Amino acid sequence: MAERLVVIGGDAAGMAAASQARRRRGRAELEIVTFEQGHFTSYSACGIPYWISGVVPERDQLVARDPATFREKLDIDVRLRHEVVAIDLDRREVVARDLAGGGQVRERYDALMYATGATPVRPEWASVGVGGVFGVQTLDDGTALLDWLEREPRPRHAVVVGGGYIGVEMAEALLRRGLSVDLLEQADQPMTTVDPDMAALVSDALRGVGIGIRTGLTVTDLRERDGRIAAVVTSAGPVPADVVVLGLGVRPNTVLAEAAGLPLGPTGGVRTDRRMRVPGVSGVWAAGDCVETLHRVGGMPVHIPLGTHANKQGRVAGINIGGGYATFPGVIGTSVTKVCDLEVGRTGLREQDALAAGFEFVSVVAESTSRAGYYPGARPMTVKLIAERPNGRLLGAQIVGWSEAAKRIDALAVALWNGMTVDEMTSLDLGYAPPYAPVWDPVLIAARKAVDALATTGRR
């Protein structure tokens, strides 16, 4: 009898694991059943703001591989609109509810892949059923939001609650659709993933394109009129709204895991080893936004929900389930985004992270341009580096700039991943031509400035 792999979750991590396992073991050796409670598999949730804005014209362009392709080419039994409601570790079974046809099904497993993703943070005030309040985690969410935006009377003023990646990207998307937009953030800055001095540049860019920024306030309630959203009530007073988009972040979706007794870590994510196995539980693997992982610089467990991590972790789990050997080495938190034409990138530790981890460090900010200053189109770029003192090891980096800025974070991420010092970085052989960089690239300028700062604090 063939062994059976049951996958809970049909997006990045789950389907990456299923695909890798199938490539190593044929149908005669391994049956694969995937339960997905939504309508789609393997889609880009990160692309939803660009679909909402109209930059990406069609929803299906965000789907990397549909269920029919998995069934026909990889012989994976994908069951859409099936919500797994229980895991029985003793019987090695899962129980799933058929959301479309009704009833329940039980499936035994030899290997279980837990890839339930993350759950959006939705406070009590946002759960009152007022028309015009949306999250944007799934393609179904995006469809519902677009339907509202195109329904008469068409919304004219949007409020985005939460100033993280999704919040600023959705603010831009709604602005592109012709709405006026207010962005509300409880912290003192949007984009808390970067340090305050760098976040100030993002705030300036948002205000520069006409997005209202209101920070340091708490949302307490919603006001409605005839069943439709009319205003968001905050600690600083009401803010009028015809549509509200929530960008309050996500938490690991571990309800099933906790009920089944799977171990959770301090971040709330499922604990795994480097092979993505759940420790202490035979035959159970986990990957994606539902797990926590190791931060390679800070040394602490973190929950960083990104599609890049989910795909890599799912691939590692699938290789191991299929009989191979692979490990996931951890993360350094590299990410990029944009606010209209402003690009933002970060990797490694922020100042507050470095302090929390107990590092002594210096931080420097260097101003440069994206291209040779005399070449048409050169735009300002700000690079911030955080380096350990006294040895100069790079701990973190942030970039904010206009053109050719964000992807420069990749050079810094590679240096960080490999434990380079800022002194070593000053000799990096980076590409140069006037249309692409100054003769001293902004990365090198920042590294030189960090070396100088270390020297003045006793490194030499």
C-alpha positions in Angstrom: 0.0 0.0 0.0 1.3 3.5 -0.9 2.1 5.9 1.9 -0.1 9.0 2.2 1.0 12.6 2.6 -1.8 14.9 3.8 -1.2 18.6 3.4 -3.2 21.2 5.3 -3.0 24.4 3.3 -2.8 24.8 -0.5 -0.6 27.9 -0.9 3.1 28.5 -1.0 4.5 26.3 1.7 2.0 23.5 1.4 2.1 23.1 -2.4 5.9 23.5 -2.5 6.2 20.6 -0.1 3.7 18.5 -2.0 5.4 19.2 -5.3 8.9 18.3 -4.0 7.7 15.1 -2.4 6.0 14.1 -5.6 9.1 14.7 -7.7 10.9 12.2 -5.5 8.2 9.6 -5.1 5.7 8.5 -7.6 2.0 7.7 -7.1 2.7 4.0 -6.5 4.8 5.0 -3.5 3.1 8.1 -2.2 -0.4 9.4 -2.4 -0.8 13.2 -1.8 -4.0 14.8 -0.6 -4.2 18.6 -0.1 -7.0 20.4 1.8 -7.4 24.1 1.0 -10.4 26.0 2.5 -10.2 28.7 -0.2 -10.9 28.8 -3.9 -7.2 28.9 -5.1 -3.8 27.3 -4.8 -0.3 28.8 -5.0 -1.2 32.4 -5.5 0.7 35.6 -4.6 -1.0 37.4 -1.7 1.8 39.9 -2.0 0.5 40.9 -5.4 -3.0 41.8 -4.2 -2.3 45.6 -3.7 -1.1 45.8 -7.3 -4.2 44.0 -8.5 -6.4 46.4 -6.5 -4.5 49.4 -7.9 -4.9 48.1 -11.5 -1.2 47.7 -12.1 -1.9 44.0 -12.4 -5.1 43.8 -14.6 -6.4 40.3 -13.8 -6.8 38.3 -10.6 -5.7 35.1 -12.3 -2.3 36.6 -13.1 -1.5 36.2 -9.4 -2.1 32.5 -9.5 1.2 30.6 -10.1 -0.3 27.2 -10.5 -4.0 26.2 -10.4 -5.5 23.1 -8.8 -6.0 21.4 -12.2 -2.3 21.6 -13.0 -1.4 20.0 -9.7 -3.9 17.2 -10.3 -3.0 16.6 -13.9 0.8 17.1 -14.0 1.7 16.0 -10.4 -1.1 13.7 -9.5 -1.9 15.6 -6.3 -5.4 15.3 -5.0 -6.3 19.0 -4.3 -9.6 19.5 -2.5 -10.7 23.1 -2.5 -13.2 24.5 0.0 -12.3 21.9 2.5 -11.5 23.2 6.0 -9.5 20.9 8.3 -11.2 21.1 11.7 -9.2 18.5 13.7 -5.9 16.5 13.7 -5.9 13.2 15.5 -2.2 12.4 16.2 -2.9 9.0 17.8 -5.0 7.7 14.8 -2.9 9.7 12.3 -6.0 11.2 10.8 -7.3 14.6 9.9 -11.0 15.6 9.8 -12.1 18.1 7.2 -15.4 19.9 6.6 -16.6 20.2 3.0 -17.6 23.9 2.8 -19.3 23.5 -0.6 -21.0 20.2 -0.4 -21.5 19.7 3.3 -20.5 16.8 5.5 -17.1 15.7 6.8 -14.3 13.5 5.6 -11.5 11.7 7.4 -8.2 11.0 5.8 -5.4 8.9 7.3 -1.8 10.0 6.9 1.7 8.6 7.2 3.2 12.1 6.8 1.3 15.3 7.7 2.3 18.7 6.3 1.0 21.6 8.4 1.0 24.7 6.3 -2.0 26.8 7.5 -0.4 30.2 7.0 -1.2 33.2 9.1 -4.4 34.8 10.4 -4.9 38.5 10.0 -5.2 40.5 13.2 -8.8 41.7 13.4 -9.7 43.5 16.7 -13.2 43.3 18.2 -14.2 46.7 16.8 -13.6 45.4 13.2 -15.7 42.3 13.6 -19.1 44.0 13.8 -20.3 43.3 10.3 -20.3 46.8 9.0 -20.3 47.0 5.2 -17.1 48.3 3.6 -14.5 46.9 6.0 -12.0 44.6 4.5 -8.8 42.6 5.0 -6.6 41.8 2.1 -5.0 38.4 2.8 -6.6 36.2 0.2 -7.8 36.6 -3.4 -11.3 36.3 -2.2 -10.7 39.3 0.1 -9.4 41.2 -2.9 -12.5 40.3 -5.0 -14.8 41.5 -2.2 -12.9 44.8 -1.9 -13.0 45.5 -5.7 -16.7 44.7 -5.8 -17.2 47.3 -3.0 -15.1 49.9 -4.8 -17.0 49.5 -8.0 -20.5 49.5 -6.4 -22.7 52.6 -6.4 -22.4 54.9 -4.6 -18.7 54.5 -5.2 -16.5 55.2 -2.2 -14.5 58.4 -2.3 -12.6 58.4 0.9 -10.6 55.4 2.2 -9.1 54.8 5.6 -6.2 52.2 6.0 -5.7 51.1 9.5 -2.1 49.9 10.1 1.1 51.3 8.6 3.1 48.2 7.8 3.9 46.8 4.4 0.3 45.9 3.5 -1.0 49.2 4.9 1.3 51.5 2.9 0.9 49.3 -0.3 -2.9 49.4 0.0 -2.8 53.2 0.7 -1.0 53.6 -2.6 -3.3 51.2 -4.4 -6.4 53.1 -3.3 -4.8 56.4 -4.1 -4.2 55.1 -7.6 -7.8 54.3 -7.9 -8.7 57.9 -7.3 -9.7 57.8 -3.6 -8.5 60.2 -1.0 -6.7 58.1 1.7 -5.9 58.5 5.4 -3.4 56.0 6.9 -3.9 55.5 10.7 -1.0 54.0 12.8 -0.9 53.4 16.5 2.8 53.7 16.7 4.7 57.0 16.3 5.6 56.1 12.7 4.5 54.0 9.8 6.8 51.2 8.6 8.0 50.1 12.1 10.1 47.5 10.3 12.7 50.2 9.8 14.2 52.7 12.3 12.4 56.0 13.0 14.9 58.1 11.1 14.3 56.0 8.0 10.6 55.7 8.6 10.4 59.5 8.6 11.5 59.5 4.9 8.6 57.1 4.1 6.2 59.4 6.0 7.4 62.4 3.9 6.9 60.4 0.7 3.4 59.4 1.7 2.4 62.9 2.5 4.1 64.1 -0.7 1.7 62.1 -2.8 -1.4 63.2 -0.8 -1.9 60.4 1.7 -2.8 61.6 5.1 -0.7 60.2 7.9 -2.1 60.0 11.4 0.2 58.4 14.0 0.1 57.8 17.7 -3.6 57.1 17.8 -5.8 54.1 18.7 -8.9 53.0 16.8 -11.7 52.2 19.1 -14.8 51.7 17.0 -16.6 52.1 13.7 -19.6 54.3 12.8 -22.1 53.2 10.2 -24.9 54.7 8.2 -27.5 52.5 6.6 -25.3 49.4 7.1 -22.3 51.1 5.4 -19.1 52.3 7.0 -19.3 56.1 7.7 -16.3 56.8 10.0 -13.5 55.2 12.0 -13.5 56.3 15.6 -10.1 57.0 17.1 -8.6 58.3 20.3 -8.1 61.6 18.4 -11.7 61.7 17.1 -13.6 60.3 14.1 -12.1 60.0 10.6 -14.7 59.8 7.8 -14.5 56.7 5.6 -16.5 55.1 2.7 -14.2 52.1 2.8 -11.8 50.7 5.4 -8.9 48.4 4.8 -7.2 46.6 7.7 -3.4 46.2 7.6 -2.8 45.3 11.3 -0.5 42.4 10.6 -0.9 38.7 11.0 -0.3 36.0 13.6 0.6 32.3 13.0 -2.5 30.2 12.3 -2.0 27.6 15.0 -5.5 26.9 16.3 -5.4 23.3 14.9 -1.8 22.8 16.0 -2.5 23.9 19.6 -5.6 21.8 19.8 -3.7 18.7 18.6 -0.8 19.3 21.1 1.9 20.4 18.6 4.6 22.4 20.3 4.5 26.2 19.9 7.4 28.6 20.3 7.6 32.0 22.1 6.5 33.8 19.0 3.3 31.7 18.8 4.4 29.8 15.7 4.8 26.1 15.4 8.3 24.9 16.5 10.3 22.9 13.9 13.8 21.6 13.5 16.1 22.6 10.6 14.5 19.9 8.4 11.1 21.5 9.1 10.0 18.5 11.3 7.8 19.2 14.3 9.9 17.9 17.2 8.5 15.1 19.4 5.7 14.2 17.0 6.2 11.4 14.5 5.6 12.1 10.8 4.5 15.8 11.2 6.1 18.6 9.3 5.3 22.4 9.2 6.4 25.4 7.1 5.4 28.9 6.1 3.7 31.7 7.9 2.4 29.3 10.7 6.0 28.5 12.0 8.7 30.4 13.8 12.2 30.2 12.7 15.7 31.2 13.8 17.1 34.7 13.1 20.7 34.1 12.0 22.0 37.4 13.3 20.1 38.0 16.5 20.0 34.3 17.4 16.4 34.5 18.6 13.2 32.8 17.3 11.2 35.1 15.1 8.0 35.0 13.1 8.5 36.8 9.8 5.7 35.9 7.4 7.0 36.2 3.8 6.4 34.2 0.7 10.1 33.8 0.2 10.5 31.9 3.5 7.3 29.9 2.9 8.4 28.6 -0.5 11.9 27.7 0.8 10.6 26.0 3.9 8.0 24.1 2.0 10.6 22.9 -0.5 12.9 21.7 2.4 10.0 19.8 4.0 9.0 18.2 0.7 12.6 17.1 -0.1 12.8 15.4 3.3 9.3 13.9 3.1 10.3 12.5 -0.3 13.3 10.7 1.1 16.0 13.3 0.5 17.9 15.5 2.9 17.6 19.3 3.2 17.7 21.9 5.9 16.4 25.5 6.4 19.2 27.7 7.8 17.1 30.5 9.2 16.3 34.0 8.1 17.8 37.5 8.3 14.5 39.4 7.6 15.3 40.8 4.2 12.3 42.6 2.6 11.5 45.3 0.1 8.5 47.4 -0.7 7.6 50.7 -2.4 5.5 53.7 -1.7 4.6 55.1 -5.1 8.0 55.8 -6.5 9.9 55.6 -3.2 11.6 52.2 -2.6 12.3 50.8 0.9 14.5 47.8 1.8 15.8 46.3 5.0 17.8 43.3 6.2 19.0 42.1 9.6 18.5 44.0 12.8 17.2 47.4 13.5 18.7 49.4 16.3 16.1 48.3 18.8 16.7 44.6 17.8 20.4 45.0 18.2 19.9 46.5 21.7 17.5 43.7 22.6 20.0 41.1 21.5 22.7 42.6 23.6 25.0 43.9 20.9 27.3 46.9 21.2 27.1 48.7 17.8 27.5 51.8 15.8 24.9 53.0 13.2 25.6 55.4 10.4 23.5 57.0 7.7 25.0 57.8 4.3 23.4 60.0 1.6 24.2 59.3 -2.1 22.5 59.0 -5.5 21.2 56.0 -7.5 23.4 56.9 -10.5 26.4 59.1 -11.3 25.3 62.5 -10.3 25.7 63.9 -13.8 23.7 61.2 -15.4 20.0 62.0 -16.2 17.6 60.5 -13.7 19.9 60.3 -10.7 17.8 60.4 -7.5 18.7 60.6 -3.8 19.3 57.4 -1.8 19.8 57.0 2.0 21.6 53.9 3.3 21.8 53.1 7.0 24.2 50.4 8.4 24.4 48.9 11.9 27.7 47.3 12.7 28.9 45.4 15.8 31.5 47.1 17.9 34.4 46.6 18.0 34.8 44.0 15.3 32.7 45.7 12.6 30.5 42.8 11.7 27.4 44.0 9.8 24.3 43.5 11.9 21.6 45.2 9.8 21.0 47.6 6.9 18.1 49.8 5.6 17.7 51.7 2.4 15.2 54.3 1.3 15.5 55.9 -2.1 13.8 56.6 -5.4 15.2 54.6 -8.2 17.4 51.5 -8.2 17.3 51.7 -4.4 15.5 48.7 -3.0 17.3 45.8 -4.7 20.6 47.2 -3.4 19.6 45.6 -0.1 20.4 42.3 -1.7 24.1 43.1 -1.7 23.9 44.0 1.9 21.9 40.8 2.7 24.6 38.7 1.1 27.3 40.4 3.2 25.2 40.0 6.3 24.4 36.3 5.6 28.1 35.6 5.3 29.2 37.5 8.4 31.2 40.2 6.6 32.6 43.2 8.4 32.0 46.7 7.1 35.8 47.0 6.5 35.6 44.0 4.2 32.6 45.4 2.5 34.5 48.6 1.4 36.4 46.4 -1.1 33.4 44.7 -2.6 33.7 44.6 -6.4 30.2 46.0 -7.3 29.2 46.8 -10.8 29.7 50.4 -12.0 28.5 52.4 -15.0 27.1 55.9 -14.8 23.5 54.8 -15.7 23.5 52.4 -12.8 25.7 53.7 -9.9 28.2 56.3 -8.9 31.8 55.3 -9.0 31.4 54.7 -5.3 28.2 52.8 -4.9 25.9 53.9 -2.1 26.6 50.6 -0.3 30.3 51.2 -0.4 29.9 54.8 0.8 27.9 53.6 3.8 30.4 50.9 4.6 33.3 53.4 4.5 31.3 55.7 6.9 30.7 52.8 9.3 34.5 52.0 9.3 35.2 55.6 10.2 32.5 55.5 13.0 34.1 52.4 14.4 37.5 54.0 14.3 36.3 56.9 16.4 34.8 54.6 19.0 38.0 52.7 19.7 38.2 50.0 17.0 41.7 51.2 16.1 
